[in-house]
Amino acid sequence: MSLSLPAFASNQTALVQLVEYVGADYINAVVDGQVVSEEEYAEMAEFTELLAEGVATLPDADGKAALQQQADALQQAVTDKAAEPQIKALAQSIRGTLVSVYGIPVSPKAAPDLARAATLYQTHCAACHGAQGKGDGPAGAALEPAPTDFTEVARYNGRSLLGLHTTITQGVEGTGMAAYGDALGDDDRWALAFYVGSKAVTESVASEGRAAFNNVPGMKASLNLDTLVAQAPEDVLKAQGEKAYAALGYLRSEPSALFNKNRFIALSHDKLAAADKAYTAGDQAGAKAAALSAYLDGFEMIEQQLAAVDAALMRRAEGQFMAVREAIDRERDASEVSEKVSAAQQGLAQAAEALSGDGLSPAATLSASFFILFREGLEALLVVVALLTFTRKANAVRATRYIHLGWMLALVAGGVTWYVANTLITFSGASRELTEGLAGVVAAFILFYVGFWMHSNSHSQKWLGYIRDKVDSALGSGTVWVLAFVSFISVYREIFETILFYQALWSQVTSVTQPYLFYGIAAAVVALAVVCLLFFRIGMKLPLSLFFRVTSIVLLVLSVILLGNGIAALQEAGLISAFYLGVPTIEWLGIYPTVQGVAAQAVAILLALVLWWRSRTTG
């Protein structure tokens, strides 16, 4: 076999694949210090040389030097024809170091469909690997090296799902293993990786693993998605013991057990632990980033589901996350931060208990689905409907079209952003909040201006008459584009996060409760339509002067709410510091218990009152 360095040095996942081959196939090359296959041994020597060279080309990072030493040691061990246990131990260490130093760049986006994988396997793999995965397919009889026997426990122990996915994607040059990166989608390749990666898991091991995963304290937190994907069974056995080893086998054969609320809770748990560790080590910035990620990438994604089950618990847990961030921001003692982290992790455990079982109940699913869409859509709807009512009353046809164009483009942009985030690049929770925060603050300033403009002209009879007669021509191209931008940004800031929340909710419902998710969406659409109709009809019936005053007040109130939401989002993204107050959170008013947010809203309200007073005295 001949392999080129770029094929394996281009990314860390390929190096994981390479080291796993060495650990799994070395036994076919050397036994008791003697070479039993010159071809296999030459392969091992070439692989370890490529591994060492590939590690050398990786970006600099803390831990790279240790990784290079491990790769060099593995290369020397193969040269010395060391015993298989030594080779496997070195391979295991290298795989673990690669993952810990450089992270896991890929993971499945949703629970792999093993039923579909079984069909794909028979179509693409059975000819070589055999109908049962034993490496005895008719087309594989003449292949050298022979196709993998996926039922062999020793080989199963040394292969991670990440390595299997990489092999399926890139193939193995010089062997019968073709690359399926172009022929199969990423979801199908992950499904095949889970399918063949669970062939050696017996029913007894899966049963034992199910009990361990569901009943052993801390197991759900320790066996998160990253661990399941990146670590081989022997890694988990060595690090966490036999129960975790069995639980890993269960999750490989039943991955849907991990793709639910436990995924987000486990992520939050791990990030909180990382924040505690970083703060103890004196890394305040790292601790702050981890604490933010614990909330934004984990807990926030299950907030609506938890609120549908136990709203008080959701609020309490949210406050515990806030307390962790506050302690870090104010540079409290490490012991105090640890106490706050411990309290937040206890809150997570209570949330896991509240959400335990076979998914959300029908009522909880419907409730969570309804409030996700209704809450996220109400503010945007009010802004768009207020603008449309104004332009309809004034017969401003051109401006009305621009407003419609704005919100329709926002829907498209939100969908594109979601697609990019799920297929091309990864947006962290902080990036999501940064986008929403900036959009919220910008929208707040624009709405404040539009609201005050409407109010300042609501008493001018000359202006109102002009509006009735010539508003469509009076609104210049710059003005109508501003209206379109307000419509766009008001909708866009909500749509992306709404899609993400529904994606998280979808992973937590069962086939029985899935219809209730759509019932919740339908109910929210109906409720928003009723609000839209009432606002529009009432607005059209009001005299133009009164409509201007009412609409200006609505827009000014919305601007204060959006300002509060925007400041909170920027604080959660880490762009603005947060000093917390002992006041309750009132989301529907955009009031969050921080000095910065409350002060910004107070200034906006004071400025509105001053401008209103001046307009009255000068009018």
ABEGO torsion letter per residue (X at the ends): XBBBAAAAAABAAAAAAAAAAAAAAAAAABBGGBBABAAAAAAAAAAAAAAAAAAAABBBBBGAAAAAAAAAAAAAAAAAGBBAAAAAAAAAAAAAAAAAAAEBABBBABBBBAAAAAAAAAAAAAAAAEAAGAGABAAAAABOBBBBBAABAAAAAABBAAAAAAAAAAEBBGBABBBAAAABBAAAAAAAAAAAAAAABBAAAAAAAAAAAAABBGAAAABBAAAAAABBAAAAAAAAEAAAAAAAAAAAABAAAABBAAAAAAAAAAAAAAAAAAAAAGBAAAAAAAAAAAAAABAAAAAAAAAAABAAAAAAAAAAAAAAAAAAAAGBBAAAAAAAAAAAAAAAAAAAAAABEAEBBAAAAAAAAAAAAAAAAAAAAAAAAAAAAAAAAAGBAAAAAAAAAAAAAAAAAAAAAAAAAAAABBBBAAAAAAAAAAAAAAAAAAAAAAAAAAAAAAABAAAAAAAAAAAAAABBAAAAAAAAAAAAAAAAAAAAAAAAAAAAAAAABBAAAAAAAAAAAAAAAAAAAAAAAAAAAAAAABBAAAAAAAAAAAAAAAAAAAAAAAAAAAAAAGABBBBBBBBBBBAAAGBBBBAAAAAAAAAAAAAAAAAAAAAAAAX
